[in-house]
C-alpha cells in the first residue's frame, strides 16, 4: 500500500529546504497554517488514514496509472521510452492525486469550503470534483486569460458545482489567480481550506503536496523494475510549480537515475517571454515562500509566458529550487514551438494526445536525442490534451494561413 516516505531533502520544522521555502504570510493566517501542519503531521505516517486515502486513489481516481512502453517513438529515437500515464486518471491529469487527499484532510478538519487557484484548469476541475465527492462548497480562482483559452474546463468546473472567479488583475494568469485566492483565504480561513495545486506556497504545502504526488514515483519504480529489471537512466517531467515532477522524482533522486525537470521556454530564453524561472529567475519571495522567481532587479515579479496555461507561473516550488542549487535534479527548458511539435508528434506516433504541459517533457526527448540514445527513459505524461485541442487547432490554422 502507498504511503509517503521521508526524503533527505525534507524541510526543517519551519518549512525550509535549505534557504528556500518558509512561511511568509499575514499573521492572521499563521494559526490556520499551524493547525494544518499539526493535523497533517499526526496523519503523515498513519496507516489507517492512508488505507482510506489510497482506497479513494484506487477506486475513484483509477490508480495505479499504467506505465506504457511507447514502441514507435522508442524505435524512432533508438532508446526505450516509457510514459507514466497520469492522463488516464479521473479528470485527466495528476492533479486528482493531490486534491483527493487534501479534500479528505479538509473534511476531517471540519472545513466547509474548498478554494483553489488554477491555470490550465485541470487543478480546478479536480478540486471541483473532490468538493462534489465530499459534499463541500467550492470556489475557483482563474486568470481571465486562462478562462478564455480553457473555456471547456471552466464549464466542467461549473457543471461540478464550483463558482469560478475570473481574475482580471495583473497579467490575468495563474500568479494573479493565486493572489486572489490568498486574499479570499485571509478573510474566510476559519471555515475554508485552501487546496494549493502544486508544491509551492507556505509551509506545510510544498511538503504535503509532494507527499501526495509521490504516489506517481512509488508506482513508477515498481512498474519499471517489473518491466525492465533495472531502474531507468532518466526520469523526465514538465515543471510549472512542479508537483508532478516532485512526485515522480521523489522515488528516484537517491539512485543513479538522472531526474530532469523541463520548464517552459516560451518564445525563447533570450526573448524575455518565457516561463523558465530557474533559467531566468533569481531568489525572491511570493505566495508565502522563498524560491526562484522571474523578477526585475528591483524585485518586481515579471509576467511569465508559455503556450501552456499550466506552465506560465513566474516561479517554482522551493524544493525544486533546493534541488537545482544542490545539483540533485537537472533542469532544462523547451520552447513553445518545440512543445507544439511534440504535441502533434506523440499524437500521430502513439495515438496519445498529451496536454501542452506534458508536451514539454515529451519535446525534451527530441531535443536531446543524442543524450538518451540506448537509454531507458520514463516520461511523466502529466495530463491529457483534450483541453488544449481547440487552442492548438487555432494556432495551426493561423500557421497554415
C-alpha positions as CSV (number, residue, x, y, z in Angstrom):
1,X,0.0,0.0,0.0
2,X,1.2,3.5,-0.8
3,X,2.4,5.8,2.0
4,X,4.7,8.8,1.8
5,X,8.4,8.4,2.7
6,X,10.9,10.8,4.3
7,X,13.4,12.3,2.0
8,X,16.9,13.6,2.8
9,X,15.5,16.9,1.4
10,X,12.5,17.0,3.8
11,X,12.1,20.6,5.1
12,X,13.0,21.6,8.6
13,X,10.4,22.4,11.2
14,X,9.9,25.9,9.8
15,X,9.4,24.5,6.2
16,X,12.9,25.4,4.8
17,X,14.5,23.4,2.1
18,X,18.0,24.9,2.7
19,X,17.3,28.6,2.4
20,X,14.2,28.1,0.3
21,X,10.5,27.6,1.4
22,X,9.4,29.0,4.7
23,X,6.1,30.6,5.7
24,X,5.8,34.3,4.7
25,X,2.1,35.1,5.3
26,X,0.0,37.6,7.1
27,X,-0.2,37.0,10.9
28,X,-4.0,36.2,10.5
29,X,-3.1,33.1,8.5
30,X,-0.4,31.7,10.9
31,X,-2.9,29.9,13.2
32,X,-4.5,28.3,10.2
33,X,-1.2,27.1,8.8
34,X,-0.1,25.8,12.2
35,X,-3.4,24.0,12.6
36,X,-2.9,22.3,9.2
37,X,0.7,21.4,9.9
38,X,-0.1,19.8,13.2
39,X,-3.1,18.0,11.8
40,X,-1.1,16.6,8.9
41,X,1.9,15.6,11.0
42,X,-0.3,13.3,13.0
43,X,-1.6,11.6,9.9
44,X,1.6,11.6,7.7
45,X,2.5,8.1,8.5
46,X,-0.8,6.9,9.9
47,X,-1.6,3.5,8.4
48,X,-5.4,3.8,8.9
49,X,-5.5,7.3,7.3
50,X,-3.5,6.1,4.2
51,X,-5.7,3.0,3.8
52,X,-8.7,5.3,3.5
53,X,-6.8,7.7,1.2
54,X,-5.4,5.0,-1.0
55,X,-8.9,3.5,-1.4
56,X,-10.1,6.8,-2.9
57,X,-7.0,6.9,-5.2
58,X,-7.7,3.3,-6.4
59,X,-11.5,3.2,-6.6
60,X,-12.2,6.8,-7.6
61,X,-9.1,8.2,-9.3
62,X,-8.3,5.0,-11.2
63,X,-4.8,4.3,-9.7
64,X,-2.4,2.8,-10.4
65,X,-1.9,4.6,-13.7
66,X,-0.2,2.4,-16.4
67,X,3.4,2.6,-17.4
68,X,3.2,2.4,-21.2
69,X,6.0,1.3,-23.4
70,X,6.0,3.7,-26.4
71,X,7.3,1.4,-29.0
72,X,7.1,3.7,-32.0
73,X,8.9,6.7,-30.6
74,X,11.3,4.3,-28.9
75,X,12.2,2.9,-32.3
76,X,12.5,6.4,-33.8
77,X,14.7,7.7,-31.0
78,X,16.8,4.5,-30.7
79,X,16.1,4.2,-26.9
80,X,13.5,2.7,-24.6
81,X,10.7,5.2,-23.7
82,X,8.0,4.6,-21.1
83,X,5.2,7.0,-20.5
84,X,3.7,7.2,-17.0
85,X,0.0,7.7,-18.0
86,X,-1.3,10.2,-15.5
87,X,-3.5,11.4,-18.4
88,X,-5.7,8.3,-17.7
89,X,-6.6,9.3,-14.2
90,X,-10.1,10.5,-13.4
91,X,-10.4,14.2,-14.5
92,X,-7.4,13.7,-16.9
93,X,-4.3,14.6,-15.0
94,X,-2.1,14.0,-12.0
95,X,-4.0,16.8,-10.1
96,X,-6.6,14.4,-8.7
97,X,-4.0,12.6,-6.6
98,X,-3.3,15.7,-4.5
99,X,-6.8,17.1,-4.3
100,X,-8.5,13.9,-3.1
101,X,-6.1,13.7,-0.2
102,X,-6.2,17.4,0.6
103,X,-10.1,17.3,0.4
104,X,-10.1,14.3,2.7
105,X,-8.0,16.3,5.2
106,X,-10.3,19.3,4.9
107,X,-13.3,17.1,5.6
108,X,-11.6,15.6,8.7
109,X,-10.7,19.1,9.9
110,X,-14.3,20.2,9.7
111,X,-13.9,22.7,6.9
112,X,-17.0,23.6,4.9
113,X,-15.4,25.1,1.7
114,X,-12.6,24.4,-0.7
115,X,-10.9,27.2,-2.6
116,X,-8.2,26.8,-5.3
117,X,-6.3,28.6,-8.0
118,X,-5.9,27.1,-11.4
119,X,-4.1,27.9,-14.7
120,X,-4.8,25.2,-17.3
121,X,-8.0,24.3,-15.4
122,X,-7.0,20.8,-14.5
123,X,-6.5,21.6,-10.9
124,X,-9.7,23.5,-10.8
125,X,-11.6,20.6,-12.3
126,X,-10.0,18.1,-9.9
127,X,-10.8,20.4,-6.9
128,X,-14.4,20.8,-8.0
129,X,-14.6,17.0,-8.4
130,X,-13.3,16.4,-4.9
131,X,-15.7,19.0,-3.5
132,X,-18.6,17.3,-5.1
133,X,-17.4,13.9,-3.8
134,X,-17.0,15.1,-0.2
135,X,-20.0,17.4,-0.1
136,X,-18.0,20.7,0.2
137,X,-18.6,24.1,-1.3
138,X,-16.1,25.2,-3.9
139,X,-14.6,28.5,-5.1
140,X,-12.1,28.5,-8.0
141,X,-9.9,31.5,-9.0
142,X,-8.7,31.6,-12.5
143,X,-7.0,34.3,-14.6
144,X,-9.2,35.9,-17.2
145,X,-6.8,34.9,-20.0
146,X,-6.9,31.3,-18.9
147,X,-10.7,31.4,-18.6
148,X,-10.7,32.4,-22.3
149,X,-8.3,29.8,-23.5
150,X,-9.6,27.0,-21.3
151,X,-13.4,27.6,-21.7
152,X,-14.1,23.8,-21.7
153,X,-12.5,23.4,-18.2
154,X,-14.4,26.4,-16.9
155,X,-17.7,24.8,-17.9
156,X,-16.6,21.5,-16.4
157,X,-15.9,23.2,-13.0
158,X,-19.3,24.9,-13.1
159,X,-21.0,21.7,-14.1
160,X,-19.5,20.1,-11.0
161,X,-21.0,22.8,-8.8
162,X,-18.0,25.2,-8.4
163,X,-18.1,29.0,-8.5
164,X,-15.4,30.2,-10.9
165,X,-14.0,33.7,-10.3
166,X,-12.4,35.3,-13.4
167,X,-9.4,37.3,-12.2
168,X,-8.8,40.5,-14.2
169,X,-5.9,42.0,-12.2
170,X,-2.3,41.9,-13.3
171,X,-1.3,39.5,-16.0
172,X,-4.7,37.7,-15.6
173,X,-3.0,34.4,-15.4
174,X,-2.0,31.9,-12.7
175,X,0.0,34.2,-10.5
176,X,-2.9,36.6,-10.2
177,X,-5.4,33.8,-9.6
178,X,-3.2,32.7,-6.6
179,X,-3.1,36.3,-5.3
180,X,-6.9,36.5,-5.3
181,X,-7.3,33.0,-3.7
182,X,-5.0,34.0,-0.9
183,X,-6.9,37.3,-0.3
184,X,-10.1,35.3,-0.1
185,X,-8.5,32.8,2.3
186,X,-7.3,35.6,4.6
187,X,-10.9,36.7,5.3
188,X,-12.5,33.2,5.2
189,X,-9.9,31.0,6.8
190,X,-12.0,29.7,9.7
191,X,-14.2,27.5,7.6
192,X,-12.3,27.4,4.3
193,X,-9.5,25.1,3.2
194,X,-7.1,26.4,0.6
195,X,-6.3,23.5,-1.7
196,X,-3.0,24.5,-3.3
197,X,-2.4,22.7,-6.6
198,X,1.4,22.5,-6.7
199,X,4.5,22.1,-4.5
200,X,4.5,25.8,-3.7
201,X,3.1,28.2,-1.1
202,X,3.7,28.5,2.6
203,X,4.8,25.5,4.7
204,X,3.4,22.8,5.0
205,X,2.0,22.9,1.4
206,X,5.2,22.1,-0.5
207,X,6.0,19.0,1.6
208,X,2.3,18.0,1.8
209,X,1.7,18.1,-2.0
210,X,5.0,16.4,-2.8
211,X,4.0,13.6,-0.3
212,X,0.6,13.2,-2.0
213,X,2.0,13.2,-5.6
214,X,4.8,10.8,-4.6
215,X,2.3,8.0,-5.4
216,X,3.4,8.6,-9.1
217,X,7.0,7.8,-8.2
218,X,6.0,4.9,-5.9
219,X,4.1,3.2,-8.7
220,X,6.7,4.0,-11.5
221,X,9.5,2.5,-9.5
222,X,7.7,-0.8,-9.1
223,X,6.4,-0.8,-12.7
224,X,9.8,-0.1,-14.4
225,X,11.6,-2.7,-12.3
226,X,8.9,-5.3,-13.3
227,X,9.2,-4.3,-17.0
228,X,13.0,-3.8,-17.3
229,X,14.5,-5.3,-14.2
230,X,16.5,-2.2,-13.6
231,X,15.8,1.5,-12.8
232,X,15.6,4.0,-15.7
233,X,18.6,6.1,-16.8
234,X,16.4,9.2,-17.0
235,X,13.1,10.3,-15.5
236,X,11.7,13.4,-17.2
237,X,8.8,15.7,-16.2
238,X,7.5,19.1,-17.1
239,X,7.6,21.8,-14.4
240,X,5.4,24.8,-13.7
241,X,5.2,24.8,-9.9
242,X,6.5,21.3,-10.1
243,X,4.1,18.8,-8.4
244,X,4.1,16.0,-11.0
245,X,7.8,16.3,-11.2
246,X,8.4,16.3,-7.5
247,X,6.0,13.3,-7.2
248,X,7.8,11.1,-9.7
249,X,11.4,12.3,-8.8
250,X,10.8,11.5,-5.1
251,X,11.4,7.8,-5.6
252,X,14.5,8.1,-7.8
253,X,16.6,11.0,-6.5
254,X,18.6,8.8,-4.2
255,X,19.6,6.4,-7.0
256,X,21.8,6.7,-10.1
257,X,18.7,7.7,-12.2
258,X,19.1,11.2,-13.6
259,X,15.9,13.3,-13.0
260,X,15.2,16.1,-15.4
261,X,12.7,18.9,-14.9
262,X,11.6,20.7,-18.1
263,X,10.5,24.3,-17.8
264,X,8.6,26.4,-20.3
265,X,11.0,28.3,-22.6
266,X,8.1,30.2,-24.2
267,X,9.3,32.2,-27.2
268,X,12.9,31.6,-26.2
269,X,15.0,32.4,-23.1
270,X,16.6,35.4,-24.8
271,X,13.2,36.8,-25.9
272,X,12.2,37.8,-22.4
273,X,8.9,35.9,-22.9
274,X,9.3,32.6,-21.2
275,X,8.2,30.7,-18.0
276,X,11.6,29.2,-17.1
277,X,12.1,30.6,-13.6
278,X,15.2,28.6,-12.9
279,X,16.9,29.6,-16.2
280,X,15.9,33.2,-16.0
281,X,14.9,33.9,-12.4
282,X,16.5,34.8,-9.1
283,X,15.6,34.1,-5.5
284,X,12.7,36.1,-4.1
285,X,9.5,35.9,-2.0
286,X,6.0,35.4,-3.4
287,X,2.9,33.5,-2.3
288,X,4.3,32.6,1.1
289,X,7.6,31.1,0.1
290,X,11.2,31.9,-0.8
291,X,12.1,30.4,-4.2
292,X,13.2,31.3,-7.7
293,X,11.1,33.9,-9.5
294,X,11.2,35.8,-12.7
295,X,11.7,39.3,-11.4
296,X,13.2,42.7,-12.2
297,X,16.4,43.9,-10.4
298,X,14.1,45.8,-8.1
299,X,12.2,42.6,-7.2
300,X,9.1,43.2,-9.2
301,X,7.6,39.9,-10.4
302,X,7.6,39.8,-14.2
303,X,5.0,38.2,-16.3
304,X,5.7,34.6,-17.4
305,X,4.8,33.3,-20.9
306,X,4.1,29.9,-22.1
307,X,1.9,28.3,-24.8
308,X,0.7,26.2,-21.9
309,X,-1.6,27.8,-19.3
310,X,-0.3,25.4,-16.6
311,X,3.3,26.5,-17.0
312,X,3.1,30.3,-17.1
313,X,3.7,30.7,-13.4
314,X,6.7,33.0,-12.8
315,X,8.2,30.8,-10.0
316,X,8.8,27.3,-8.9
317,X,8.3,25.2,-5.8
318,X,11.0,25.6,-3.1
319,X,12.2,22.0,-3.1
320,X,12.9,22.3,-6.8
321,X,14.9,25.4,-6.1
322,X,16.9,23.5,-3.5
323,X,17.4,20.5,-5.8
324,X,18.5,22.9,-8.5
325,X,21.2,24.7,-6.4
326,X,22.4,21.4,-5.0
327,X,22.6,19.7,-8.4
328,X,20.3,16.9,-7.2
329,X,18.0,17.3,-10.2
330,X,18.9,18.6,-13.7
331,X,16.7,21.3,-15.2
332,X,16.3,22.4,-18.8
333,X,13.6,24.1,-21.0
334,X,11.9,23.7,-24.3
335,X,10.2,26.4,-26.4
336,X,6.5,26.8,-27.4
337,X,7.4,25.6,-30.9
338,X,9.2,22.5,-29.6
339,X,6.3,21.7,-27.3
340,X,3.7,22.2,-30.1
341,X,5.7,19.9,-32.4
342,X,5.8,17.3,-29.6
343,X,2.1,17.6,-29.1
344,X,1.5,16.6,-32.7
345,X,4.3,14.1,-32.8
346,X,3.1,12.0,-29.9
347,X,-0.5,12.2,-31.1
348,X,0.4,10.8,-34.6
349,X,3.1,8.4,-33.4
350,X,1.4,6.7,-30.4
351,X,-2.3,7.8,-30.7
352,X,-1.9,9.7,-27.4
353,X,-2.8,13.4,-27.3
354,X,-0.8,14.9,-24.4
355,X,-1.5,18.1,-22.5
356,X,0.6,21.0,-23.7
357,X,2.2,20.9,-20.3
358,X,3.2,17.3,-20.8
359,X,4.3,18.1,-24.3
360,X,7.3,20.0,-22.9
361,X,8.6,16.8,-21.3
362,X,8.0,14.9,-24.5
363,X,9.8,17.6,-26.5
364,X,12.9,17.1,-24.4
365,X,13.3,13.7,-25.9
366,X,13.8,15.0,-29.5
367,X,15.8,18.0,-28.3
368,X,18.3,15.6,-26.6
369,X,18.2,12.6,-28.8
370,X,21.9,12.0,-28.6
371,X,21.9,12.1,-24.8
372,X,19.1,9.4,-24.4
373,X,20.2,7.0,-27.2
374,X,20.3,3.4,-26.0
375,X,19.0,4.5,-22.6
376,X,15.9,3.7,-20.6
377,X,13.7,6.8,-20.2
378,X,10.5,7.4,-18.3
379,X,8.4,10.5,-19.1
380,X,5.7,11.7,-16.8
381,X,2.7,12.3,-19.0
382,X,1.0,14.5,-16.5
383,X,-2.2,15.2,-18.4
384,X,-4.3,14.6,-21.5
385,X,-4.7,17.1,-24.2
386,X,-8.4,17.3,-24.7
387,X,-8.4,20.8,-23.1
388,X,-5.8,22.1,-25.5
389,X,-7.1,20.8,-28.8
390,X,-9.1,23.9,-29.7
391,X,-6.1,26.1,-28.8
392,X,-3.8,24.0,-30.9
393,X,-6.3,23.9,-33.8
394,X,-6.4,27.7,-33.8
395,X,-2.6,28.0,-33.7
396,X,-2.1,25.5,-36.5
397,X,-4.9,27.2,-38.5
398,X,-3.1,30.6,-38.3
399,X,0.2,29.0,-39.3
400,X,-1.5,27.3,-42.2
401,X,-2.9,30.7,-43.3
